[in-house]
Amino acid sequence: MSDHSHLTLLGEQTVRYPQTYCPTILESFNNKHLNNDYFVKFNCPEFTSLCPITGQPDFATIYISYVPNIKMVESKSLKLYLFSFRNHGDFHEDCINIIMKDLIALMDPKYIEVWGKFTPRGGISIDPYANYGKAGTKWQEIAFTRLANHDCYPEKVDNR
């Protein structure tokens, strides 16, 4: 049985939502399946941030997929971390890259991709995608291939 005593948020009955961007809220635990390469995917349909110029809210679904290495992100801490963007002013592209880099710093995954599908404002939607493959591994090449072929066949956009 694994020791998860270092996880401070999971099981906590009183949820304290951060009021400002807070990467330190992220928590990790050990991957029990080090010999398997597998994807973990999070769909976060209620992401919000603020436009850094107008202060107006931006809404998105954030998709996070990663192939764990030694550490994995704990989902409640991820939820609270994503909530911390609610009052944070940054462009869509910045939010996606910040999320990816914070998760890389936390977990050092073999591979990760973060895709934001923002609802339209002013008649246009912005859907930034960022990915990373661990340098010196097959995942570095996979990251380039996925980025080069990303969204070659975009979905029918009628669900926003």
N, C-alpha and C positions, 0 to 999 in steps of 0.2 A: 504494500500500500504506500502511495506517495505522500509526502508531507506537503500540504498546501497551506500551512499555517502562516506563510508570508503574504498570502492573499488577504488584503484588508477589506476589500469591498464586497466580495462574493459572500452572500449570506447576511450582510449588514442590513438590518431592518430599517434604519434611518438613512435615506438617500440624501446626500448633500450635492446638489448640482452646482458645478463651478460656474461662476459668473463671467470669467475671462478665460481666454485660451490657456489650456493647462496640460502640456504634454507629460508632466510628472505624475499625473493620475493613472497613466497606463501601467498595468501590471502584467507579468508573464509567469508562465509555469513551464515545466520541462515536458518536452515531446517524448511520449512513451514508445514511439514507433520510429526510432532513428534509422532503421534499415529499410523503411518504406519511403518512397517519394509519393506524396499525395497532396491534393489541393484542399485548402480550407477556404470557404467562401462566406463572406458576410454581405448581406443586402441591407442597406440602411436607408429606408425610403423617407425618413423625416429629417434629413439634414438641413440645417439653415445656417446662413452666415449673413454678413452685412456687406453691401457694396461700400468700398472704401471712399468713394467720392460722394455718393448721394445719401448713404446711410440706410438705404432701403433694403429690406430683407430679400435674400435670394434663397430659393428652395431647390433641393436636389435629392435624387437617389444616388447614394454612393455605393459602389461595388468594390469590395476589397477581396482579392484572391491571392493566396500565397502558398508556397510550398515550404513547410517548416523545416528548420534545421534543428537546433538544440532547444530553442525556446519558442513558445507559442503565446499569443496575446490572449488574455482573459477577457471574455466578452462583455461583462458588466463594466469593466474599466474602459473598454473601447467605446461602449455606449456613452458613458459619462464624458470621455475625451471628445467624442464627436459633438456632444451637447455643448462643450466649451467653446465651439465656434459660433454659437448663437449670437453673441455680442461682439464677435471678432470681425473686423473689417479687412477683407482681402479679396482680390479678384479670384474668379473661379479656378483659374489655372494655378494660382498660388496655393489655394486651399488643398488642391489635389496633390501637389508636389510636397507640401508641408506634411500632410497626412502620411504619404509614402515614406518620406525621410524619417519622421518620428517612429514609424513602425520598424524601419530598417535599424534605427538606433536601438530600439527595444529588443528586437528578436534576432537580428542578423540572419534573415531567412535565406534559403537557397534562391528563391524567386518570389517576387511580389508585383502585383499590378493594382492600381487604383484608378477607377473610372467614375467620373462625376457626370450625371445626366441632369442638368439644371433645367428647370422650367423656364419657358420663354419670358423675357421681359423686353418690352419695346419691339415685339415681333420677331425676336431671334433667341434661339437657345444656344448654349455653349456646353459642349460635352468633352472636357479635357480628359486625357488618358495618359498615365505615366506608368512606367514599369522599370524593373531592375532585376538583373540576374547576377548572382555572386561572381565576382571576378575570378578568372582562372578555373571556372567550372563549366560544365555543359550548359548550365543555366544562363550564363552570360550570352551565349549564342542563341539560346531559346528566346531570351528577352529581346534581342535584336530582331529576330524573325517575327515574333509576335507584334512588335512595334511596327515593323515594316509592312505587315499585312493587316494591321488593326483596322477594323471597320471597313474592309474592302466591300462588304455587302451590308450597308447599314439597314437597320430595321425600318419597317414602315412606322413613321412617327405619327401615331394617332392616339397615343395613350397619355398625353400630358395635359 
